[in-house]
Amino acid sequence: MRNLLGMTSGNYDVTSNAAFNATFDADPDMPWSFADTLAIIKANAPLFSPGTNIAYCDSNYSILGEILQMVTGKPARAVIVDSIAAKLGLTHTLWAADSATPAPHPNGYVPQGYVPQGLDPAKPNQAFHNAAPPPKVVNAVNPALAAGAGSIISSLDDLKVWGREIAEGRLLQPATQAERLKARRFNGAPVNL
């Protein structure tokens, strides 16, 4: 659990998978389940042995969401809304149950033709920009795709409260907050922008 939370698990990141990205770009509302996420993780070699390095990984949050459900017996989205958002008074924060984005909302976008560095060796790396081709407007995304890594929708006012909670950790025991605040440097990945 510590490796998942600290991004030191070494798990393969589903969102770095070229086939997944191509399928997602074509249909962000595609059917998806945790079993699909797990299949991609299992089909690819780990990035490193657990605890030996650090790399951001959306797969870790998907796994943590499943663990949360196994421990509580409730879907992770219900736990987050009931145990965190409600306690903090985050009245405009939700984990979507389906792909319908509640109004009002800004448009979402998916880049078209952009190949991030290292994801597809068969294609040259391209700089992401809005000129050619322009990003596709996408407002329906299956929340199972991001799961615990990004299916929560919120307002700026609620995010301000959340930011204060992250800093102060009022919902956590002091020892847990102290552990959460321990930092490890992310070296990052090169970005071609």
C-alpha atoms as an extended CHARMM CRD file, in Angstrom:
* protein
*
       193  EXT
         1         1  MET       CA              0.0000000000        0.0000000000        0.0000000000  PROA      1               0.0000000000
         2         2  ARG       CA              2.8230000000        2.4030000000        0.8560000000  PROA      2               0.0000000000
         3         3  ASN       CA              4.4300000000        1.7200000000       -2.5400000000  PROA      3               0.0000000000
         4         4  LEU       CA              1.1200000000        2.3220000000       -4.3320000000  PROA      4               0.0000000000
         5         5  LEU       CA              0.4800000000        5.5830000000       -2.4820000000  PROA      5               0.0000000000
         6         6  GLY       CA              4.0860000000        6.7670000000       -2.7990000000  PROA      6               0.0000000000
         7         7  MET       CA              4.3830000000        5.9170000000       -6.5070000000  PROA      7               0.0000000000
         8         8  THR       CA              7.2020000000        3.4920000000       -5.7390000000  PROA      8               0.0000000000
         9         9  SER       CA              5.3390000000        0.3150000000       -6.7700000000  PROA      9               0.0000000000
        10        10  GLY       CA              7.0430000000       -0.0740000000      -10.1480000000  PROA      10              0.0000000000
        11        11  ASN       CA              3.6810000000       -1.0430000000      -11.6820000000  PROA      11              0.0000000000
        12        12  TYR       CA              3.2940000000       -0.5290000000      -15.3980000000  PROA      12              0.0000000000
        13        13  ASP       CA              1.1910000000        2.5920000000      -16.0200000000  PROA      13              0.0000000000
        14        14  VAL       CA             -1.8890000000        1.8080000000      -18.1010000000  PROA      14              0.0000000000
        15        15  THR       CA             -1.9830000000        5.3550000000      -19.4410000000  PROA      15              0.0000000000
        16        16  SER       CA              1.4600000000        4.9080000000      -20.9920000000  PROA      16              0.0000000000
        17        17  ASN       CA              0.1810000000        2.0310000000      -23.1450000000  PROA      17              0.0000000000
        18        18  ALA       CA              0.0310000000        3.0740000000      -26.8140000000  PROA      18              0.0000000000
        19        19  ALA       CA             -2.8340000000        0.6810000000      -27.6610000000  PROA      19              0.0000000000
        20        20  PHE       CA             -4.8780000000        1.9150000000      -24.6960000000  PROA      20              0.0000000000
        21        21  ASN       CA             -4.2690000000        5.5450000000      -25.6670000000  PROA      21              0.0000000000
        22        22  ALA       CA             -5.2610000000        4.9600000000      -29.2980000000  PROA      22              0.0000000000
        23        23  THR       CA             -8.4590000000        3.2160000000      -28.2240000000  PROA      23              0.0000000000
        24        24  PHE       CA             -9.2400000000        5.9260000000      -25.6700000000  PROA      24              0.0000000000
        25        25  ASP       CA             -8.6010000000        8.7120000000      -28.1870000000  PROA      25              0.0000000000
        26        26  ALA       CA            -11.0370000000        7.0390000000      -30.6020000000  PROA      26              0.0000000000
        27        27  ASP       CA            -13.7330000000        6.4660000000      -27.9320000000  PROA      27              0.0000000000
        28        28  PRO       CA            -13.3140000000        8.0130000000      -24.4480000000  PROA      28              0.0000000000
        29        29  ASP       CA            -16.6610000000        6.4760000000      -23.4810000000  PROA      29              0.0000000000
        30        30  MET       CA            -15.5420000000        2.9350000000      -24.3470000000  PROA      30              0.0000000000
        31        31  PRO       CA            -16.5740000000        0.0650000000      -22.0630000000  PROA      31              0.0000000000
        32        32  TRP       CA            -13.9440000000       -0.5150000000      -19.3620000000  PROA      32              0.0000000000
        33        33  SER       CA            -13.4670000000       -2.3150000000      -16.0730000000  PROA      33              0.0000000000
        34        34  PHE       CA            -10.7350000000       -2.8340000000      -13.5140000000  PROA      34              0.0000000000
        35        35  ALA       CA            -10.1510000000       -6.2480000000      -15.1040000000  PROA      35              0.0000000000
        36        36  ASP       CA             -9.1270000000       -4.4160000000      -18.3060000000  PROA      36              0.0000000000
        37        37  THR       CA             -6.7290000000       -2.2200000000      -16.3420000000  PROA      37              0.0000000000
        38        38  LEU       CA             -5.2730000000       -5.2440000000      -14.5840000000  PROA      38              0.0000000000
        39        39  ALA       CA             -4.8350000000       -7.1060000000      -17.8810000000  PROA      39              0.0000000000
        40        40  ILE       CA             -2.6630000000       -4.2970000000      -19.2740000000  PROA      40              0.0000000000
        41        41  ILE       CA             -0.6150000000       -4.1110000000      -16.0740000000  PROA      41              0.0000000000
        42        42  LYS       CA             -0.0310000000       -7.8960000000      -16.1310000000  PROA      42              0.0000000000
        43        43  ALA       CA              0.8330000000       -7.9310000000      -19.8480000000  PROA      43              0.0000000000
        44        44  ASN       CA              3.7080000000       -5.4810000000      -19.3670000000  PROA      44              0.0000000000
        45        45  ALA       CA              6.9060000000       -5.7020000000      -17.3900000000  PROA      45              0.0000000000
        46        46  PRO       CA              7.1300000000       -3.6580000000      -14.1940000000  PROA      46              0.0000000000
        47        47  LEU       CA              9.0980000000       -0.4340000000      -14.5060000000  PROA      47              0.0000000000
        48        48  PHE       CA             11.3170000000       -1.3470000000      -11.5170000000  PROA      48              0.0000000000
        49        49  SER       CA             11.3040000000       -3.4460000000       -8.3430000000  PROA      49              0.0000000000
        50        50  PRO       CA              8.9620000000       -2.0540000000       -5.6710000000  PROA      50              0.0000000000
        51        51  GLY       CA             10.5820000000        0.5910000000       -3.4880000000  PROA      51              0.0000000000
        52        52  THR       CA             13.6820000000        1.0390000000       -5.6470000000  PROA      52              0.0000000000
        53        53  ASN       CA             12.5770000000        4.0580000000       -7.6770000000  PROA      53              0.0000000000
        54        54  ILE       CA              9.6970000000        6.4790000000       -8.0830000000  PROA      54              0.0000000000
        55        55  ALA       CA              7.4070000000        7.1370000000      -11.0570000000  PROA      55              0.0000000000
        56        56  TYR       CA              3.9020000000        8.5580000000      -11.2350000000  PROA      56              0.0000000000
        57        57  CYS       CA              1.4670000000        5.7940000000      -12.1480000000  PROA      57              0.0000000000
        58        58  ASP       CA             -2.3060000000        6.0520000000      -12.6880000000  PROA      58              0.0000000000
        59        59  SER       CA             -2.4870000000        2.2520000000      -12.3220000000  PROA      59              0.0000000000
        60        60  ASN       CA             -1.6200000000        2.6280000000       -8.6290000000  PROA      60              0.0000000000
        61        61  TYR       CA             -4.7370000000        4.7200000000       -7.9830000000  PROA      61              0.0000000000
        62        62  SER       CA             -6.9220000000        2.2250000000       -9.8500000000  PROA      62              0.0000000000
        63        63  ILE       CA             -5.5420000000       -0.5600000000       -7.6520000000  PROA      63              0.0000000000
        64        64  LEU       CA             -6.0290000000        1.5450000000       -4.5030000000  PROA      64              0.0000000000
        65        65  GLY       CA             -9.6670000000        2.1270000000       -5.4730000000  PROA      65              0.0000000000
        66        66  GLU       CA            -10.2020000000       -1.6230000000       -5.7310000000  PROA      66              0.0000000000
        67        67  ILE       CA             -8.5040000000       -2.1840000000       -2.3630000000  PROA      67              0.0000000000
        68        68  LEU       CA            -10.7450000000        0.4760000000       -0.8260000000  PROA      68              0.0000000000
        69        69  GLN       CA            -13.7860000000       -1.3660000000       -2.1420000000  PROA      69              0.0000000000
        70        70  MET       CA            -12.5370000000       -4.7300000000       -0.8390000000  PROA      70              0.0000000000
        71        71  VAL       CA            -11.8580000000       -3.3010000000        2.6260000000  PROA      71              0.0000000000
        72        72  THR       CA            -15.0850000000       -1.3090000000        3.0020000000  PROA      72              0.0000000000
        73        73  GLY       CA            -17.4710000000       -3.4050000000        0.9270000000  PROA      73              0.0000000000
        74        74  LYS       CA            -18.5780000000       -0.1950000000       -0.8430000000  PROA      74              0.0000000000
        75        75  PRO       CA            -17.4930000000        1.2000000000       -4.2150000000  PROA      75              0.0000000000
        76        76  ALA       CA            -14.5520000000        3.5940000000       -3.8640000000  PROA      76              0.0000000000
        77        77  ARG       CA            -16.6830000000        6.4040000000       -5.2660000000  PROA      77              0.0000000000
        78        78  ALA       CA            -19.2030000000        5.9920000000       -2.4240000000  PROA      78              0.0000000000
        79        79  VAL       CA            -16.4440000000        5.9370000000        0.2050000000  PROA      79              0.0000000000
        80        80  ILE       CA            -14.8610000000        9.0920000000       -1.1830000000  PROA      80              0.0000000000
        81        81  VAL       CA            -18.1630000000       10.9620000000       -1.4230000000  PROA      81              0.0000000000
        82        82  ASP       CA            -19.4690000000        9.7740000000        1.9870000000  PROA      82              0.0000000000
        83        83  SER       CA            -16.2440000000        9.7110000000        4.0140000000  PROA      83              0.0000000000
        84        84  ILE       CA            -14.3660000000       12.6440000000        2.5500000000  PROA      84              0.0000000000
        85        85  ALA       CA            -16.4840000000       15.0020000000        0.4480000000  PROA      85              0.0000000000
        86        86  ALA       CA            -19.4590000000       14.9970000000        2.8490000000  PROA      86              0.0000000000
        87        87  LYS       CA            -17.2830000000       15.4810000000        5.9370000000  PROA      87              0.0000000000
        88        88  LEU       CA            -15.5170000000       18.4310000000        4.3310000000  PROA      88              0.0000000000
        89        89  GLY       CA            -18.7340000000       19.9770000000        3.0120000000  PROA      89              0.0000000000
        90        90  LEU       CA            -17.6430000000       19.5300000000       -0.6130000000  PROA      90              0.0000000000
        91        91  THR       CA            -21.1460000000       19.8990000000       -2.0420000000  PROA      91              0.0000000000
        92        92  HSD       CA            -19.9610000000       20.2410000000       -5.6500000000  PROA      92              0.0000000000
        93        93  THR       CA            -17.6060000000       17.2560000000       -5.6580000000  PROA      93              0.0000000000
        94        94  LEU       CA            -18.5990000000       13.8820000000       -7.0380000000  PROA      94              0.0000000000
        95        95  TRP       CA            -17.2450000000       10.7090000000       -8.5580000000  PROA      95              0.0000000000
        96        96  ALA       CA            -19.3430000000       10.2670000000      -11.6650000000  PROA      96              0.0000000000
        97        97  ALA       CA            -21.4140000000        7.0900000000      -11.8940000000  PROA      97              0.0000000000
        98        98  ASP       CA            -21.5750000000        7.3200000000      -15.6860000000  PROA      98              0.0000000000
        99        99  SER       CA            -20.0560000000        9.2540000000      -18.5740000000  PROA      99              0.0000000000
       100       100  ALA       CA            -22.4930000000       12.1790000000      -18.3940000000  PROA      100             0.0000000000
       101       101  THR       CA            -20.6040000000       15.2410000000      -17.1620000000  PROA      101             0.0000000000
       102       102  PRO       CA            -22.9390000000       17.3590000000      -15.0470000000  PROA      102             0.0000000000
       103       103  ALA       CA            -23.5930000000       20.8930000000      -16.2800000000  PROA      103             0.0000000000
       104       104  PRO       CA            -22.2500000000       23.4650000000      -16.1110000000  PROA      104             0.0000000000
       105       105  HSD       CA            -18.7740000000       22.3220000000      -17.0810000000  PROA      105             0.0000000000
       106       106  PRO       CA            -15.8680000000       23.3630000000      -19.2910000000  PROA      106             0.0000000000
       107       107  ASN       CA            -15.1380000000       21.2760000000      -22.3680000000  PROA      107             0.0000000000
       108       108  GLY       CA            -12.7530000000       18.3670000000      -22.1170000000  PROA      108             0.0000000000
       109       109  TYR       CA            -10.2200000000       17.7220000000      -24.8570000000  PROA      109             0.0000000000
       110       110  VAL       CA             -8.2950000000       14.7780000000      -26.2820000000  PROA      110             0.0000000000
       111       111  PRO       CA             -5.1800000000       15.5750000000      -28.3280000000  PROA      111             0.0000000000
       112       112  GLN       CA             -5.2380000000       14.1620000000      -31.8490000000  PROA      112             0.0000000000
       113       113  GLY       CA             -2.1090000000       12.8000000000      -33.4920000000  PROA      113             0.0000000000
       114       114  TYR       CA              0.1080000000       13.5520000000      -30.5010000000  PROA      114             0.0000000000
       115       115  VAL       CA              2.5800000000       10.8210000000      -29.5690000000  PROA      115             0.0000000000
       116       116  PRO       CA              4.2840000000       11.5310000000      -26.2090000000  PROA      116             0.0000000000
       117       117  GLN       CA              7.9720000000       10.7730000000      -26.0590000000  PROA      117             0.0000000000
       118       118  GLY       CA              8.6950000000        7.0740000000      -25.7620000000  PROA      118             0.0000000000
       119       119  LEU       CA              5.1310000000        5.7680000000      -26.0820000000  PROA      119             0.0000000000
       120       120  ASP       CA              5.2890000000        4.5720000000      -29.6690000000  PROA      120             0.0000000000
       121       121  PRO       CA              8.7430000000        3.9580000000      -31.1270000000  PROA      121             0.0000000000
       122       122  ALA       CA              7.2200000000        3.4840000000      -34.5990000000  PROA      122             0.0000000000
       123       123  LYS       CA              6.0080000000        7.0950000000      -34.6910000000  PROA      123             0.0000000000
       124       124  PRO       CA              8.1470000000       10.2190000000      -34.4620000000  PROA      124             0.0000000000
       125       125  ASN       CA              7.6430000000       12.3280000000      -31.3740000000  PROA      125             0.0000000000
       126       126  GLN       CA              5.4820000000       15.3170000000      -32.0310000000  PROA      126             0.0000000000
       127       127  ALA       CA              5.0300000000       18.4920000000      -30.0730000000  PROA      127             0.0000000000
       128       128  PHE       CA              1.5000000000       18.8860000000      -28.7240000000  PROA      128             0.0000000000
       129       129  HSD       CA             -0.0780000000       22.1180000000      -29.8750000000  PROA      129             0.0000000000
       130       130  ASN       CA             -3.5300000000       23.3180000000      -30.7880000000  PROA      130             0.0000000000
       131       131  ALA       CA             -2.8210000000       24.1180000000      -34.4280000000  PROA      131             0.0000000000
       132       132  ALA       CA             -2.6240000000       20.8880000000      -36.4140000000  PROA      132             0.0000000000
       133       133  PRO       CA             -4.5210000000       18.7680000000      -35.7670000000  PROA      133             0.0000000000
       134       134  PRO       CA             -6.7020000000       20.5060000000      -33.2000000000  PROA      134             0.0000000000
       135       135  PRO       CA             -7.7300000000       18.5780000000      -30.0960000000  PROA      135             0.0000000000
       136       136  LYS       CA            -11.1060000000       16.8310000000      -30.1610000000  PROA      136             0.0000000000
       137       137  VAL       CA            -13.7850000000       18.1180000000      -27.7530000000  PROA      137             0.0000000000
       138       138  VAL       CA            -14.8210000000       15.2850000000      -25.4490000000  PROA      138             0.0000000000
       139       139  ASN       CA            -17.4470000000       15.6470000000      -22.7540000000  PROA      139             0.0000000000
       140       140  ALA       CA            -18.3890000000       12.0030000000      -22.2540000000  PROA      140             0.0000000000
       141       141  VAL       CA            -15.6890000000        9.8550000000      -20.6370000000  PROA      141             0.0000000000
       142       142  ASN       CA            -16.2950000000        6.4900000000      -18.9990000000  PROA      142             0.0000000000
       143       143  PRO       CA            -15.3120000000        7.0850000000      -15.3410000000  PROA      143             0.0000000000
       144       144  ALA       CA            -14.1120000000        3.4750000000      -15.0650000000  PROA      144             0.0000000000
       145       145  LEU       CA            -11.1720000000        4.4190000000      -17.3010000000  PROA      145             0.0000000000
       146       146  ALA       CA             -9.5770000000        6.7820000000      -14.8060000000  PROA      146             0.0000000000
       147       147  ALA       CA            -11.2310000000        5.2230000000      -11.7410000000  PROA      147             0.0000000000
       148       148  GLY       CA             -9.3090000000        6.3020000000       -8.6350000000  PROA      148             0.0000000000
       149       149  ALA       CA             -6.7970000000        8.1680000000      -10.7900000000  PROA      149             0.0000000000
       150       150  GLY       CA             -9.1350000000       10.8710000000      -11.9800000000  PROA      150             0.0000000000
       151       151  SER       CA            -12.8910000000       10.2630000000      -12.0040000000  PROA      151             0.0000000000
       152       152  ILE       CA            -13.6760000000       12.9330000000       -9.4420000000  PROA      152             0.0000000000
       153       153  ILE       CA            -15.3750000000       16.1170000000      -10.6270000000  PROA      153             0.0000000000
       154       154  SER       CA            -15.2600000000       19.2330000000       -8.4680000000  PROA      154             0.0000000000
       155       155  SER       CA            -15.7140000000       23.0010000000       -8.3840000000  PROA      155             0.0000000000
       156       156  LEU       CA            -13.0240000000       25.5980000000       -7.7210000000  PROA      156             0.0000000000
       157       157  ASP       CA            -14.5960000000       26.4490000000       -4.3540000000  PROA      157             0.0000000000
       158       158  ASP       CA            -14.4990000000       22.8010000000       -3.2870000000  PROA      158             0.0000000000
       159       159  LEU       CA            -10.9160000000       22.4560000000       -4.5410000000  PROA      159             0.0000000000
       160       160  LYS       CA             -9.9280000000       25.3680000000       -2.3150000000  PROA      160             0.0000000000
       161       161  VAL       CA            -11.3290000000       23.4910000000        0.7110000000  PROA      161             0.0000000000
       162       162  TRP       CA             -9.6130000000       20.2940000000       -0.4740000000  PROA      162             0.0000000000
       163       163  GLY       CA             -6.2750000000       22.1070000000       -0.8040000000  PROA      163             0.0000000000
       164       164  ARG       CA             -6.5550000000       23.2650000000        2.7920000000  PROA      164             0.0000000000
       165       165  GLU       CA             -7.3720000000       19.6920000000        3.8560000000  PROA      165             0.0000000000
       166       166  ILE       CA             -4.3190000000       18.3450000000        2.0220000000  PROA      166             0.0000000000
       167       167  ALA       CA             -2.1210000000       20.8210000000        3.9020000000  PROA      167             0.0000000000
       168       168  GLU       CA             -3.7420000000       20.3960000000        7.3250000000  PROA      168             0.0000000000
       169       169  GLY       CA             -4.9460000000       16.7750000000        7.2460000000  PROA      169             0.0000000000
       170       170  ARG       CA             -7.8770000000       17.2760000000        9.6130000000  PROA      170             0.0000000000
       171       171  LEU       CA             -9.5090000000       13.9780000000        8.5720000000  PROA      171             0.0000000000
       172       172  LEU       CA             -6.3510000000       12.0050000000        9.3560000000  PROA      172             0.0000000000
       173       173  GLN       CA             -4.7070000000       10.9660000000       12.5740000000  PROA      173             0.0000000000
       174       174  PRO       CA             -1.6230000000       13.1890000000       13.1990000000  PROA      174             0.0000000000
       175       175  ALA       CA              0.7710000000       10.2680000000       12.6590000000  PROA      175             0.0000000000
       176       176  THR       CA             -0.9090000000        9.4280000000        9.3340000000  PROA      176             0.0000000000
       177       177  GLN       CA             -0.7190000000       13.0640000000        8.2010000000  PROA      177             0.0000000000
       178       178  ALA       CA              2.9770000000       13.1570000000        9.1410000000  PROA      178             0.0000000000
       179       179  GLU       CA              3.5860000000       10.0360000000        7.0200000000  PROA      179             0.0000000000
       180       180  ARG       CA              1.5800000000       11.5050000000        4.1410000000  PROA      180             0.0000000000
       181       181  LEU       CA              3.6860000000       14.6640000000        4.1900000000  PROA      181             0.0000000000
       182       182  LYS       CA              6.9810000000       12.7840000000        3.8400000000  PROA      182             0.0000000000
       183       183  ALA       CA              8.2430000000       13.5920000000        0.3880000000  PROA      183             0.0000000000
       184       184  ARG       CA             10.4460000000       11.8590000000       -2.1230000000  PROA      184             0.0000000000
       185       185  ARG       CA             11.7910000000       13.5970000000       -5.2000000000  PROA      185             0.0000000000
       186       186  PHE       CA             10.1910000000       12.7330000000       -8.5280000000  PROA      186             0.0000000000
       187       187  ASN       CA             12.8500000000       12.9500000000      -11.2140000000  PROA      187             0.0000000000
       188       188  GLY       CA             10.1390000000       13.3140000000      -13.8320000000  PROA      188             0.0000000000
       189       189  ALA       CA             10.0820000000       12.3000000000      -17.4390000000  PROA      189             0.0000000000
       190       190  PRO       CA             11.3170000000       14.3480000000      -20.3650000000  PROA      190             0.0000000000
       191       191  VAL       CA              8.5090000000       16.2040000000      -22.0840000000  PROA      191             0.0000000000
       192       192  ASN       CA              8.4960000000       17.2590000000      -25.7210000000  PROA      192             0.0000000000
       193       193  LEU       CA              6.2650000000       20.3370000000      -25.8040000000  PROA      193             0.0000000000
